[in-house]
Amino acid sequence: MVSVNMDSLKEKILEKLERLPENAHQEVLDFLQFLEWRKENRQESQLSVVNEESDAGWLETDLSNLGSYEPYDWQPGELDKGLPVKYVPGMGVVIVEE
């Protein structure tokens, strides 16, 4: 019974894909590649839930006395500029060569 439902689901997906304009096919492919990547990296995404929980604790902390601290003195090189990037369809975000 599962394969029947999967087949009908695949048919629905294919029908919708056929109705999309050609220029939208790349976006669908990009999304599918993202879903594959997310599945492969599921362990990392499960770790992010732990981080979100610890972030929630930080956000609930009383930060009213932060103004009493001296501002951090950034040293040369600590804030180097990052590399420029751009989005390339089919490839994702890539570094722009200077």
PyMOL CGO cylinders between C-alpha atoms (Angstrom):
from pymol import cmd
from pymol.cgo import CYLINDER

trace = [
    CYLINDER, 0.00, 0.00, 0.00, 2.90, 2.35, 0.69, 0.3, 1, 1, 1, 1, 1, 1,
    CYLINDER, 2.90, 2.35, 0.69, 4.22, 2.00, -2.86, 0.3, 1, 1, 1, 1, 1, 1,
    CYLINDER, 4.22, 2.00, -2.86, 0.77, 2.89, -4.26, 0.3, 1, 1, 1, 1, 1, 1,
    CYLINDER, 0.77, 2.89, -4.26, 0.74, 6.10, -2.22, 0.3, 1, 1, 1, 1, 1, 1,
    CYLINDER, 0.74, 6.10, -2.22, 4.34, 6.85, -3.24, 0.3, 1, 1, 1, 1, 1, 1,
    CYLINDER, 4.34, 6.85, -3.24, 3.49, 6.28, -6.89, 0.3, 1, 1, 1, 1, 1, 1,
    CYLINDER, 3.49, 6.28, -6.89, 0.52, 8.65, -6.71, 0.3, 1, 1, 1, 1, 1, 1,
    CYLINDER, 0.52, 8.65, -6.71, 2.64, 11.20, -4.87, 0.3, 1, 1, 1, 1, 1, 1,
    CYLINDER, 2.64, 11.20, -4.87, 5.36, 10.96, -7.52, 0.3, 1, 1, 1, 1, 1, 1,
    CYLINDER, 5.36, 10.96, -7.52, 2.70, 11.37, -10.22, 0.3, 1, 1, 1, 1, 1, 1,
    CYLINDER, 2.70, 11.37, -10.22, 1.37, 14.52, -8.53, 0.3, 1, 1, 1, 1, 1, 1,
    CYLINDER, 1.37, 14.52, -8.53, 4.89, 15.92, -8.29, 0.3, 1, 1, 1, 1, 1, 1,
    CYLINDER, 4.89, 15.92, -8.29, 5.57, 15.17, -11.95, 0.3, 1, 1, 1, 1, 1, 1,
    CYLINDER, 5.57, 15.17, -11.95, 2.26, 16.72, -13.02, 0.3, 1, 1, 1, 1, 1, 1,
    CYLINDER, 2.26, 16.72, -13.02, 3.07, 19.92, -11.13, 0.3, 1, 1, 1, 1, 1, 1,
    CYLINDER, 3.07, 19.92, -11.13, 6.61, 19.92, -12.52, 0.3, 1, 1, 1, 1, 1, 1,
    CYLINDER, 6.61, 19.92, -12.52, 5.28, 19.63, -16.07, 0.3, 1, 1, 1, 1, 1, 1,
    CYLINDER, 5.28, 19.63, -16.07, 3.01, 22.66, -15.48, 0.3, 1, 1, 1, 1, 1, 1,
    CYLINDER, 3.01, 22.66, -15.48, 5.88, 24.81, -14.23, 0.3, 1, 1, 1, 1, 1, 1,
    CYLINDER, 5.88, 24.81, -14.23, 7.62, 27.14, -16.65, 0.3, 1, 1, 1, 1, 1, 1,
    CYLINDER, 7.62, 27.14, -16.65, 11.06, 25.92, -17.81, 0.3, 1, 1, 1, 1, 1, 1,
    CYLINDER, 11.06, 25.92, -17.81, 12.87, 28.62, -15.88, 0.3, 1, 1, 1, 1, 1, 1,
    CYLINDER, 12.87, 28.62, -15.88, 11.44, 27.30, -12.59, 0.3, 1, 1, 1, 1, 1, 1,
    CYLINDER, 11.44, 27.30, -12.59, 12.89, 23.81, -13.07, 0.3, 1, 1, 1, 1, 1, 1,
    CYLINDER, 12.89, 23.81, -13.07, 16.30, 24.93, -11.80, 0.3, 1, 1, 1, 1, 1, 1,
    CYLINDER, 16.30, 24.93, -11.80, 14.72, 26.20, -8.58, 0.3, 1, 1, 1, 1, 1, 1,
    CYLINDER, 14.72, 26.20, -8.58, 13.03, 22.83, -8.07, 0.3, 1, 1, 1, 1, 1, 1,
    CYLINDER, 13.03, 22.83, -8.07, 16.34, 21.06, -8.64, 0.3, 1, 1, 1, 1, 1, 1,
    CYLINDER, 16.34, 21.06, -8.64, 18.08, 23.39, -6.19, 0.3, 1, 1, 1, 1, 1, 1,
    CYLINDER, 18.08, 23.39, -6.19, 15.42, 22.64, -3.58, 0.3, 1, 1, 1, 1, 1, 1,
    CYLINDER, 15.42, 22.64, -3.58, 15.72, 18.89, -4.12, 0.3, 1, 1, 1, 1, 1, 1,
    CYLINDER, 15.72, 18.89, -4.12, 19.48, 19.14, -3.71, 0.3, 1, 1, 1, 1, 1, 1,
    CYLINDER, 19.48, 19.14, -3.71, 18.92, 21.07, -0.48, 0.3, 1, 1, 1, 1, 1, 1,
    CYLINDER, 18.92, 21.07, -0.48, 16.61, 18.33, 0.81, 0.3, 1, 1, 1, 1, 1, 1,
    CYLINDER, 16.61, 18.33, 0.81, 19.27, 15.71, 0.00, 0.3, 1, 1, 1, 1, 1, 1,
    CYLINDER, 19.27, 15.71, 0.00, 21.92, 17.78, 1.77, 0.3, 1, 1, 1, 1, 1, 1,
    CYLINDER, 21.92, 17.78, 1.77, 19.68, 18.24, 4.81, 0.3, 1, 1, 1, 1, 1, 1,
    CYLINDER, 19.68, 18.24, 4.81, 19.02, 14.49, 5.00, 0.3, 1, 1, 1, 1, 1, 1,
    CYLINDER, 19.02, 14.49, 5.00, 22.74, 13.74, 4.80, 0.3, 1, 1, 1, 1, 1, 1,
    CYLINDER, 22.74, 13.74, 4.80, 23.44, 16.29, 7.52, 0.3, 1, 1, 1, 1, 1, 1,
    CYLINDER, 23.44, 16.29, 7.52, 20.55, 15.40, 9.79, 0.3, 1, 1, 1, 1, 1, 1,
    CYLINDER, 20.55, 15.40, 9.79, 22.86, 14.77, 12.74, 0.3, 1, 1, 1, 1, 1, 1,
    CYLINDER, 22.86, 14.77, 12.74, 24.15, 18.34, 12.49, 0.3, 1, 1, 1, 1, 1, 1,
    CYLINDER, 24.15, 18.34, 12.49, 20.60, 19.70, 12.31, 0.3, 1, 1, 1, 1, 1, 1,
    CYLINDER, 20.60, 19.70, 12.31, 19.66, 17.71, 15.43, 0.3, 1, 1, 1, 1, 1, 1,
    CYLINDER, 19.66, 17.71, 15.43, 22.62, 19.31, 17.20, 0.3, 1, 1, 1, 1, 1, 1,
    CYLINDER, 22.62, 19.31, 17.20, 21.28, 22.73, 16.26, 0.3, 1, 1, 1, 1, 1, 1,
    CYLINDER, 21.28, 22.73, 16.26, 18.15, 21.99, 18.33, 0.3, 1, 1, 1, 1, 1, 1,
    CYLINDER, 18.15, 21.99, 18.33, 20.39, 21.71, 21.38, 0.3, 1, 1, 1, 1, 1, 1,
    CYLINDER, 20.39, 21.71, 21.38, 21.99, 25.02, 20.42, 0.3, 1, 1, 1, 1, 1, 1,
    CYLINDER, 21.99, 25.02, 20.42, 18.57, 26.63, 20.04, 0.3, 1, 1, 1, 1, 1, 1,
    CYLINDER, 18.57, 26.63, 20.04, 17.67, 25.49, 23.55, 0.3, 1, 1, 1, 1, 1, 1,
    CYLINDER, 17.67, 25.49, 23.55, 20.87, 26.98, 24.98, 0.3, 1, 1, 1, 1, 1, 1,
    CYLINDER, 20.87, 26.98, 24.98, 20.25, 30.13, 22.93, 0.3, 1, 1, 1, 1, 1, 1,
    CYLINDER, 20.25, 30.13, 22.93, 16.81, 30.41, 24.53, 0.3, 1, 1, 1, 1, 1, 1,
    CYLINDER, 16.81, 30.41, 24.53, 18.45, 30.30, 27.95, 0.3, 1, 1, 1, 1, 1, 1,
    CYLINDER, 18.45, 30.30, 27.95, 20.84, 33.07, 26.95, 0.3, 1, 1, 1, 1, 1, 1,
    CYLINDER, 20.84, 33.07, 26.95, 18.02, 35.22, 25.63, 0.3, 1, 1, 1, 1, 1, 1,
    CYLINDER, 18.02, 35.22, 25.63, 16.14, 34.89, 28.91, 0.3, 1, 1, 1, 1, 1, 1,
    CYLINDER, 16.14, 34.89, 28.91, 19.16, 36.01, 30.93, 0.3, 1, 1, 1, 1, 1, 1,
    CYLINDER, 19.16, 36.01, 30.93, 19.10, 39.39, 32.65, 0.3, 1, 1, 1, 1, 1, 1,
    CYLINDER, 19.10, 39.39, 32.65, 21.41, 41.54, 30.52, 0.3, 1, 1, 1, 1, 1, 1,
    CYLINDER, 21.41, 41.54, 30.52, 20.53, 44.85, 32.14, 0.3, 1, 1, 1, 1, 1, 1,
    CYLINDER, 20.53, 44.85, 32.14, 24.11, 45.36, 33.44, 0.3, 1, 1, 1, 1, 1, 1,
    CYLINDER, 24.11, 45.36, 33.44, 25.86, 44.95, 30.09, 0.3, 1, 1, 1, 1, 1, 1,
    CYLINDER, 25.86, 44.95, 30.09, 26.30, 48.71, 29.84, 0.3, 1, 1, 1, 1, 1, 1,
    CYLINDER, 26.30, 48.71, 29.84, 28.62, 48.66, 32.84, 0.3, 1, 1, 1, 1, 1, 1,
    CYLINDER, 28.62, 48.66, 32.84, 31.34, 46.80, 30.89, 0.3, 1, 1, 1, 1, 1, 1,
    CYLINDER, 31.34, 46.80, 30.89, 34.01, 48.49, 28.79, 0.3, 1, 1, 1, 1, 1, 1,
    CYLINDER, 34.01, 48.49, 28.79, 33.61, 48.01, 25.03, 0.3, 1, 1, 1, 1, 1, 1,
    CYLINDER, 33.61, 48.01, 25.03, 35.87, 45.37, 23.49, 0.3, 1, 1, 1, 1, 1, 1,
    CYLINDER, 35.87, 45.37, 23.49, 38.97, 46.80, 21.82, 0.3, 1, 1, 1, 1, 1, 1,
    CYLINDER, 38.97, 46.80, 21.82, 39.26, 44.99, 18.47, 0.3, 1, 1, 1, 1, 1, 1,
    CYLINDER, 39.26, 44.99, 18.47, 42.83, 44.30, 17.42, 0.3, 1, 1, 1, 1, 1, 1,
    CYLINDER, 42.83, 44.30, 17.42, 44.13, 44.69, 13.84, 0.3, 1, 1, 1, 1, 1, 1,
    CYLINDER, 44.13, 44.69, 13.84, 43.16, 41.68, 11.75, 0.3, 1, 1, 1, 1, 1, 1,
    CYLINDER, 43.16, 41.68, 11.75, 40.33, 40.52, 14.02, 0.3, 1, 1, 1, 1, 1, 1,
    CYLINDER, 40.33, 40.52, 14.02, 37.68, 41.97, 11.74, 0.3, 1, 1, 1, 1, 1, 1,
    CYLINDER, 37.68, 41.97, 11.74, 39.19, 41.23, 8.33, 0.3, 1, 1, 1, 1, 1, 1,
    CYLINDER, 39.19, 41.23, 8.33, 36.70, 41.55, 5.54, 0.3, 1, 1, 1, 1, 1, 1,
    CYLINDER, 36.70, 41.55, 5.54, 35.13, 38.33, 4.33, 0.3, 1, 1, 1, 1, 1, 1,
    CYLINDER, 35.13, 38.33, 4.33, 35.34, 37.13, 0.77, 0.3, 1, 1, 1, 1, 1, 1,
    CYLINDER, 35.34, 37.13, 0.77, 32.66, 38.42, -1.60, 0.3, 1, 1, 1, 1, 1, 1,
    CYLINDER, 32.66, 38.42, -1.60, 30.03, 35.85, -2.58, 0.3, 1, 1, 1, 1, 1, 1,
    CYLINDER, 30.03, 35.85, -2.58, 27.15, 35.62, -5.04, 0.3, 1, 1, 1, 1, 1, 1,
    CYLINDER, 27.15, 35.62, -5.04, 24.37, 33.13, -5.82, 0.3, 1, 1, 1, 1, 1, 1,
    CYLINDER, 24.37, 33.13, -5.82, 24.77, 31.10, -9.01, 0.3, 1, 1, 1, 1, 1, 1,
    CYLINDER, 24.77, 31.10, -9.01, 21.72, 29.05, -10.04, 0.3, 1, 1, 1, 1, 1, 1,
    CYLINDER, 21.72, 29.05, -10.04, 22.53, 25.36, -10.00, 0.3, 1, 1, 1, 1, 1, 1,
    CYLINDER, 22.53, 25.36, -10.00, 25.63, 25.90, -7.91, 0.3, 1, 1, 1, 1, 1, 1,
    CYLINDER, 25.63, 25.90, -7.91, 24.44, 27.88, -4.90, 0.3, 1, 1, 1, 1, 1, 1,
    CYLINDER, 24.44, 27.88, -4.90, 26.57, 30.50, -3.17, 0.3, 1, 1, 1, 1, 1, 1,
    CYLINDER, 26.57, 30.50, -3.17, 30.09, 30.81, -4.59, 0.3, 1, 1, 1, 1, 1, 1,
    CYLINDER, 30.09, 30.81, -4.59, 33.08, 33.01, -3.81, 0.3, 1, 1, 1, 1, 1, 1,
    CYLINDER, 33.08, 33.01, -3.81, 33.53, 35.83, -6.31, 0.3, 1, 1, 1, 1, 1, 1,
    CYLINDER, 33.53, 35.83, -6.31, 37.03, 35.78, -7.76, 0.3, 1, 1, 1, 1, 1, 1,
    CYLINDER, 37.03, 35.78, -7.76, 38.63, 39.22, -7.65, 0.3, 1, 1, 1, 1, 1, 1,
]
cmd.load_cgo(trace, "trace")
